Amino acid sequence: MDEIKRLIKLSREKKSSLHKKDFLLSWEQTHDELEQVLYLAEALKLMRAGNIDTRVFNNGLGISLFRDNSTRTRFSYASALNLLGLAQQDLDEGKSQIAHGETVRETANMIAFCAEAIGIRDDMYLGAGNAYMREVGAALDEGYQSGVLPQRPAIINLQCDIDHPTQAMADLAWLKEHFGSLDKLKGKKIAMTWAYSPSYGKPLSVPQGIVGLMTRFGMDVTLAHPEGYGLLPDVLDVAANNAHASGGSFRQVSSMEEAFKDADIVYPKSWAPWQIMQQRTELLRNHDLAGLKALEQTCLAENARHQNWHCSEEMMALTRNGSALYMHCLPADISGVSCEHGEVEASVFERYRIPTYKEASWKPLIIAAMILARKFANPADILAKRLEAAVPRICK
């Protein structure tokens, strides 16, 4: 109880305007706002572990719209809604009037009459996903201000073309837990590196989310990738500016070995070059199946030239004391397990398998915290009331 009260108090002390805006990019939020979400997530985790009911809503919907496949994020969003007392309803665009020309403005209002949150995953089209979320947000603002909607639902970015804030924030929460505090992350070297995958077209949002967020906390962030696999230039500028402001560092190298050398944390993950994702977007929009197939073959051949970008035991031996923390958003391409040759050697992944599961376990809590911070001007007070009531989640 004392630790939960401490976390609630810390959350209360943070100056936040998250109740006035959606959490669509991590670098749009202040340092206090990021910490508020972390403290709320930690309090929720301890309350559930302590068998305390965390439902702050007696009814209401959480709408989910997934335009890409998902396991962890889909179930994390459902778990977050359940933690807060909301029911989930999927928006299946194929079964809606969207296919018949219904506008974004109309759809947003029609699904939101009883909605408290709308979670959107839209990472397929470079230049479109984050913009779509903002268009939905503008429509909800209009509906609420015009008296159509009794409340303004929170929009949760469950991954877009630019950022994956729920993943990056869950990763930050895991690093805080693993190393003991945010202060202890200062000076830690994290290597965000490209790694070989036998598939193509993986979004840029995870590596961009990592370099965009971890540079906020005084970490020494190294980005490594083969020539031609760069991230969006605007995001690289954000990372460099963040590092300068936080006292950390941000650098780019062209070798996995150089990035891994003396690293405290490694995050080997495949992604497609932004120029390729741009081409893919144009082909998808034009329904050019032949063009997509040709692009895929070209990209797979290019990927195959870099199979040495592989998180092996030899690579891990280069890290600080040979024992850096391995991280991944999952699912990882595991050599000899999920594919013949992939991002990570089986022995490395197996050694860190449980830690990666713990990393993933923070996502439902982060999403729930984001909803709380968006829906209430004083979310800490809301949790304090649930703690004071101490209603058991499971009656024993």
C-alpha positions as CSV (number, residue, x, y, z in Angstrom):
1,M,0.0,0.0,0.0
2,D,2.8,2.5,0.9
3,E,4.5,2.0,-2.4
4,I,1.3,2.5,-4.4
5,K,0.6,5.7,-2.4
6,R,4.1,6.9,-3.2
7,L,3.7,6.3,-6.9
8,I,0.3,8.0,-6.9
9,K,1.9,11.0,-5.1
10,L,4.7,11.1,-7.6
11,S,2.2,11.1,-10.5
12,R,0.2,13.8,-8.8
13,E,3.3,16.1,-8.6
14,K,3.9,16.0,-12.3
15,K,2.7,18.9,-14.4
16,S,0.7,17.5,-17.2
17,S,-1.6,18.6,-20.0
18,L,-2.2,15.0,-21.3
19,H,-6.0,15.4,-20.5
20,K,-6.1,18.0,-23.2
21,K,-4.2,16.1,-26.0
22,D,-3.8,12.6,-27.4
23,F,-0.5,10.8,-26.9
24,L,0.4,10.3,-30.6
25,L,4.2,10.8,-30.6
26,S,6.3,10.4,-27.5
27,W,8.5,13.5,-28.4
28,E,5.4,15.7,-28.3
29,Q,5.0,15.1,-24.6
30,T,6.9,16.9,-21.8
31,H,9.3,15.1,-19.5
32,D,6.7,15.4,-16.7
33,E,4.0,13.9,-18.9
34,L,6.1,10.9,-19.7
35,E,6.9,10.3,-16.1
36,Q,3.3,10.7,-15.1
37,V,2.4,7.8,-17.5
38,L,5.1,5.7,-16.0
39,Y,4.1,6.3,-12.4
40,L,0.4,5.6,-13.2
41,A,1.4,2.3,-15.0
42,E,3.5,1.3,-12.0
43,A,0.6,2.0,-9.6
44,L,-1.8,0.0,-11.7
45,K,0.6,-2.9,-11.7
46,L,0.9,-3.0,-8.0
47,M,-2.8,-2.5,-7.4
48,R,-3.6,-5.5,-9.6
49,A,-0.9,-7.6,-7.9
50,G,-2.4,-6.5,-4.6
51,N,-5.9,-7.8,-5.7
52,I,-7.3,-4.2,-5.8
53,D,-10.0,-3.4,-8.3
54,T,-8.8,-0.8,-10.7
55,R,-12.1,-0.2,-12.6
56,V,-12.7,3.5,-12.8
57,F,-15.5,3.2,-15.3
58,N,-18.8,1.3,-14.6
59,N,-19.6,1.2,-18.3
60,G,-18.4,2.5,-21.6
61,L,-16.6,1.2,-24.7
62,G,-13.1,1.0,-25.9
63,I,-13.0,0.9,-29.7
64,S,-10.2,-0.9,-31.5
65,L,-9.2,-0.4,-35.1
66,F,-6.3,-2.6,-36.3
67,R,-5.2,-2.1,-39.9
68,D,-2.3,-4.5,-39.5
69,N,-1.8,-7.8,-37.8
70,S,-1.1,-7.8,-34.0
71,T,-0.8,-10.1,-31.0
72,R,0.8,-8.3,-28.1
73,T,-0.6,-4.9,-28.8
74,R,-4.1,-6.2,-29.6
75,F,-4.4,-8.1,-26.4
76,S,-2.6,-5.4,-24.4
77,Y,-5.2,-2.9,-25.5
78,A,-8.0,-5.3,-24.6
79,S,-6.3,-5.9,-21.2
80,A,-6.0,-2.2,-20.6
81,L,-9.6,-1.6,-21.3
82,N,-10.6,-4.4,-18.9
83,L,-8.3,-3.1,-16.2
84,L,-10.2,0.2,-16.3
85,G,-13.7,-1.3,-16.6
86,L,-14.4,-0.7,-20.3
87,A,-15.8,-3.2,-22.8
88,Q,-14.0,-3.6,-26.1
89,Q,-15.6,-3.4,-29.6
90,D,-13.6,-4.0,-32.7
91,L,-14.2,-1.7,-35.7
92,D,-14.1,-4.1,-38.7
93,E,-13.9,-1.7,-41.6
94,G,-15.0,-4.4,-44.0
95,K,-18.3,-4.8,-42.1
96,S,-18.9,-1.1,-41.8
97,Q,-20.2,1.6,-44.1
98,I,-16.6,2.8,-44.6
99,A,-16.4,0.6,-47.7
100,H,-19.4,2.5,-49.0
101,G,-17.8,5.9,-48.7
102,E,-18.5,6.9,-45.1
103,T,-16.2,9.8,-44.2
104,V,-13.6,9.7,-41.3
105,R,-15.5,12.6,-39.7
106,E,-18.8,10.6,-39.7
107,T,-17.3,7.3,-38.7
108,A,-15.4,8.8,-35.7
109,N,-18.6,10.3,-34.3
110,M,-20.8,7.3,-35.0
111,I,-18.6,4.9,-33.1
112,A,-18.0,7.2,-30.2
113,F,-21.4,7.8,-28.6
114,C,-20.4,5.6,-25.6
115,A,-16.7,5.3,-26.2
116,E,-14.1,6.4,-23.7
117,A,-11.1,5.3,-25.8
118,I,-10.3,4.6,-29.4
119,G,-7.1,2.6,-30.1
120,I,-5.8,2.7,-33.7
121,R,-3.0,0.7,-35.3
122,D,-2.2,2.2,-38.7
123,D,1.4,1.5,-39.8
124,M,0.9,0.3,-43.4
125,Y,1.2,3.6,-45.2
126,L,4.1,5.9,-44.7
127,G,2.8,9.5,-44.3
128,A,-0.7,8.4,-43.5
129,G,-1.1,6.5,-40.2
130,N,-0.3,9.3,-37.8
131,A,-2.2,11.8,-40.0
132,Y,-5.3,9.6,-39.9
133,M,-5.2,9.5,-36.1
134,R,-5.1,13.3,-36.1
135,E,-8.0,13.5,-38.5
136,V,-10.0,11.2,-36.2
137,G,-9.1,13.4,-33.3
138,A,-10.3,16.5,-35.0
139,A,-13.6,14.9,-35.8
140,L,-14.0,13.8,-32.2
141,D,-13.2,17.4,-31.0
142,E,-15.9,18.7,-33.3
143,G,-18.4,16.1,-32.1
144,Y,-17.8,16.8,-28.5
145,Q,-17.8,20.6,-28.9
146,S,-21.1,20.5,-30.9
147,G,-22.8,18.4,-28.3
148,V,-23.0,15.2,-30.4
149,L,-20.7,13.3,-28.0
150,P,-21.1,13.4,-24.2
151,Q,-17.4,12.9,-23.8
152,R,-14.2,13.2,-25.9
153,P,-12.7,9.7,-26.3
154,A,-9.0,9.2,-25.8
155,I,-7.1,8.3,-29.0
156,I,-4.4,5.7,-28.3
157,N,-1.7,5.3,-30.9
158,L,-1.2,1.6,-31.0
159,Q,1.4,2.0,-33.7
160,C,1.6,4.3,-36.7
161,D,4.0,5.0,-39.5
162,I,6.2,7.3,-37.4
163,D,6.1,6.0,-33.8
164,H,5.0,3.1,-31.6
165,P,4.6,5.1,-28.3
166,T,3.0,2.3,-26.3
167,Q,5.9,0.0,-27.2
168,A,8.6,2.6,-26.6
169,M,7.0,3.6,-23.2
170,A,6.7,-0.1,-22.2
171,D,10.3,-0.5,-23.1
172,L,11.2,2.5,-21.0
173,A,9.2,1.1,-18.1
174,W,11.0,-2.2,-18.4
175,L,14.4,-0.4,-18.4
176,K,13.4,1.6,-15.3
177,E,12.4,-1.7,-13.6
178,H,15.5,-3.5,-14.7
179,F,18.1,-0.9,-13.8
180,G,16.2,0.5,-10.7
181,S,15.3,4.1,-11.7
182,L,15.2,6.6,-14.5
183,D,18.2,8.3,-13.1
184,K,20.2,5.1,-13.4
185,L,19.5,5.1,-17.2
186,K,21.7,8.2,-17.6
187,G,24.9,7.3,-19.4
188,K,23.7,3.8,-20.3
189,K,24.5,2.8,-23.8
190,I,21.7,1.4,-25.9
191,A,22.3,0.0,-29.4
192,M,19.3,0.2,-31.7
193,T,20.5,-1.8,-34.6
194,W,19.0,-3.2,-37.8
195,A,19.1,-7.0,-38.0
196,Y,18.5,-9.4,-40.9
197,S,15.1,-10.7,-41.5
198,P,13.8,-13.1,-44.2
199,S,10.8,-10.8,-44.7
200,Y,10.5,-7.2,-45.9
201,G,8.2,-4.2,-45.2
202,K,8.6,-4.1,-41.4
203,P,7.6,-0.7,-40.1
204,L,10.0,2.0,-39.0
205,S,8.0,2.9,-35.9
206,V,9.8,0.8,-33.4
207,P,13.4,1.9,-34.0
208,Q,12.1,5.5,-34.5
209,G,10.2,5.3,-31.2
210,I,13.3,4.0,-29.4
211,V,15.7,6.7,-30.6
212,G,13.0,9.3,-30.1
213,L,12.3,8.4,-26.5
214,M,15.5,7.0,-25.0
215,T,17.4,10.2,-26.0
216,R,15.1,12.0,-23.6
217,F,16.6,10.3,-20.5
218,G,20.3,11.0,-20.9
219,M,21.1,7.7,-22.5
220,D,23.9,7.2,-25.1
221,V,21.9,6.0,-28.0
222,T,23.6,4.4,-31.0
223,L,21.7,3.7,-34.2
224,A,23.3,1.2,-36.6
225,H,22.1,-0.1,-40.0
226,P,23.5,-1.0,-43.4
227,E,23.8,1.7,-46.0
228,G,20.4,2.6,-47.4
229,Y,18.4,1.5,-44.3
230,G,18.0,4.9,-42.7
231,L,15.1,6.2,-40.6
232,L,13.0,9.3,-41.4
233,P,15.3,12.3,-41.3
234,D,12.9,14.3,-39.2
235,V,13.0,11.6,-36.5
236,L,16.8,11.6,-36.6
237,D,16.7,15.4,-35.9
238,V,14.4,14.8,-33.0
239,A,16.8,12.2,-31.5
240,A,19.8,14.5,-31.9
241,N,18.0,17.4,-30.3
242,N,16.7,15.3,-27.4
243,A,20.1,14.0,-26.7
244,H,21.6,17.4,-26.6
245,A,18.9,18.6,-24.2
246,S,19.1,15.6,-21.9
247,G,22.9,15.4,-21.6
248,G,23.0,12.1,-23.4
249,S,24.3,11.4,-26.9
250,F,23.0,10.2,-30.3
251,R,25.2,8.8,-33.0
252,Q,24.9,6.7,-36.1
253,V,27.3,4.0,-37.2
254,S,27.4,1.6,-40.1
255,S,28.5,-1.5,-38.2
256,M,26.6,-3.8,-35.8
257,E,29.9,-4.6,-34.1
258,E,30.6,-1.0,-33.4
259,A,27.1,-0.4,-32.0
260,F,27.3,-3.5,-29.7
261,K,30.8,-2.7,-28.3
262,D,30.4,-1.9,-24.6
263,A,26.6,-1.5,-24.9
264,D,24.5,-2.0,-21.8
265,I,21.4,-2.7,-23.8
266,V,20.9,-4.0,-27.4
267,Y,17.8,-3.9,-29.5
268,P,18.5,-5.7,-32.8
269,K,15.4,-5.4,-35.0
270,S,14.6,-5.5,-38.7
271,W,13.0,-2.6,-40.6
272,A,12.5,-1.4,-44.1
273,P,14.2,1.7,-45.4
274,W,11.9,4.7,-45.4
275,Q,12.3,5.2,-49.1
276,I,11.2,1.6,-49.7
277,M,8.2,2.2,-47.4
278,Q,7.3,5.3,-49.4
279,Q,7.4,3.2,-52.6
280,R,5.4,0.5,-51.0
281,T,2.7,3.0,-49.9
282,E,2.3,4.3,-53.5
283,L,2.0,0.7,-54.8
284,L,-0.5,-0.3,-52.1
285,R,-2.7,2.8,-52.9
286,N,-2.6,2.0,-56.6
287,H,-3.4,-1.7,-55.9
288,D,-0.3,-2.5,-58.0
289,L,0.1,-6.2,-57.1
290,A,2.8,-6.8,-59.7
291,G,4.8,-3.8,-58.5
292,L,4.5,-4.9,-54.9
293,K,5.8,-8.4,-55.8
294,A,8.7,-6.9,-57.7
295,L,9.5,-4.6,-54.8
296,E,9.4,-7.4,-52.3
297,Q,11.8,-9.5,-54.4
298,T,14.2,-6.6,-54.7
299,C,14.1,-5.9,-51.0
300,L,14.5,-9.5,-50.0
301,A,17.6,-9.8,-52.2
302,E,19.0,-6.6,-50.6
303,N,18.3,-7.9,-47.1
304,A,20.1,-11.2,-47.9
305,R,23.3,-9.2,-48.6
306,H,23.3,-8.3,-44.8
307,Q,22.8,-11.7,-43.1
308,N,25.9,-10.9,-41.0
309,W,23.7,-8.4,-39.1
310,H,22.8,-11.1,-36.7
311,C,22.6,-11.0,-32.9
312,S,24.9,-13.9,-32.2
313,E,26.8,-15.1,-29.1
314,E,29.9,-13.5,-30.7
315,M,28.1,-10.2,-31.1
316,M,26.8,-10.3,-27.5
317,A,30.4,-10.9,-26.3
318,L,31.3,-7.4,-27.5
319,T,28.8,-5.8,-25.1
320,R,29.7,-4.5,-21.6
321,N,31.0,-7.5,-19.7
322,G,29.4,-9.6,-22.4
323,S,26.1,-9.3,-20.6
324,A,24.1,-6.5,-22.2
325,L,20.3,-6.6,-21.8
326,Y,18.7,-7.9,-25.0
327,M,15.4,-6.3,-25.9
328,H,12.8,-6.9,-28.7
329,C,9.3,-5.8,-29.4
330,L,8.5,-9.4,-30.4
331,P,8.0,-11.5,-32.4
332,A,11.7,-11.9,-33.1
333,D,12.9,-13.8,-36.1
334,I,14.9,-16.5,-34.3
335,S,17.5,-18.4,-36.3
336,G,16.7,-22.1,-36.4
337,V,13.4,-21.7,-34.6
338,S,11.0,-19.3,-36.4
339,C,13.1,-19.1,-39.6
340,E,16.3,-20.6,-41.0
341,H,18.3,-17.4,-40.5
342,G,17.0,-14.3,-38.8
343,E,17.5,-11.4,-36.3
344,V,18.8,-13.4,-33.4
345,E,20.6,-16.6,-32.6
346,A,18.4,-19.1,-30.7
347,S,20.7,-19.4,-27.7
348,V,20.7,-15.7,-27.2
349,F,17.0,-15.3,-27.5
350,E,16.3,-18.2,-25.1
351,R,18.6,-16.7,-22.5
352,Y,16.6,-13.5,-22.6
353,R,13.2,-14.9,-23.5
354,I,11.6,-14.3,-20.0
355,P,13.0,-10.8,-19.8
356,T,11.5,-10.0,-23.2
357,Y,8.1,-11.3,-21.9
358,K,8.5,-9.0,-18.9
359,E,9.3,-6.2,-21.2
360,A,6.0,-6.9,-23.1
361,S,4.0,-7.2,-19.9
362,W,4.3,-3.4,-19.3
363,K,2.3,-2.6,-22.5
364,P,-1.2,-3.1,-21.0
365,L,-0.3,-1.0,-18.0
366,I,1.1,1.8,-20.2
367,I,-2.0,1.9,-22.4
368,A,-4.3,2.0,-19.3
369,A,-2.2,4.8,-17.9
370,M,-2.4,6.7,-21.2
371,I,-6.2,6.4,-21.1
372,L,-6.3,7.6,-17.5
373,A,-4.1,10.6,-18.2
374,R,-6.2,11.6,-21.3
375,K,-9.6,11.1,-19.6
376,F,-8.9,12.8,-16.3
377,A,-7.2,16.1,-15.4
378,N,-6.1,14.5,-12.1
379,P,-5.7,10.8,-12.8
380,A,-3.7,10.2,-9.6
381,D,-6.8,11.3,-7.6
382,I,-8.9,8.7,-9.5
383,L,-6.5,5.9,-8.6
384,A,-6.2,7.2,-5.0
385,K,-10.0,6.7,-4.6
386,R,-9.8,3.1,-5.9
387,L,-7.0,2.5,-3.5
388,E,-8.9,4.0,-0.6
389,A,-11.9,1.8,-1.4
390,A,-9.6,-1.2,-1.8
391,V,-12.4,-3.3,-3.3
392,P,-10.9,-6.8,-4.0
393,R,-10.6,-7.8,-7.6
394,I,-11.1,-11.4,-6.6
395,C,-13.2,-12.1,-3.5
396,K,-11.6,-14.7,-1.5
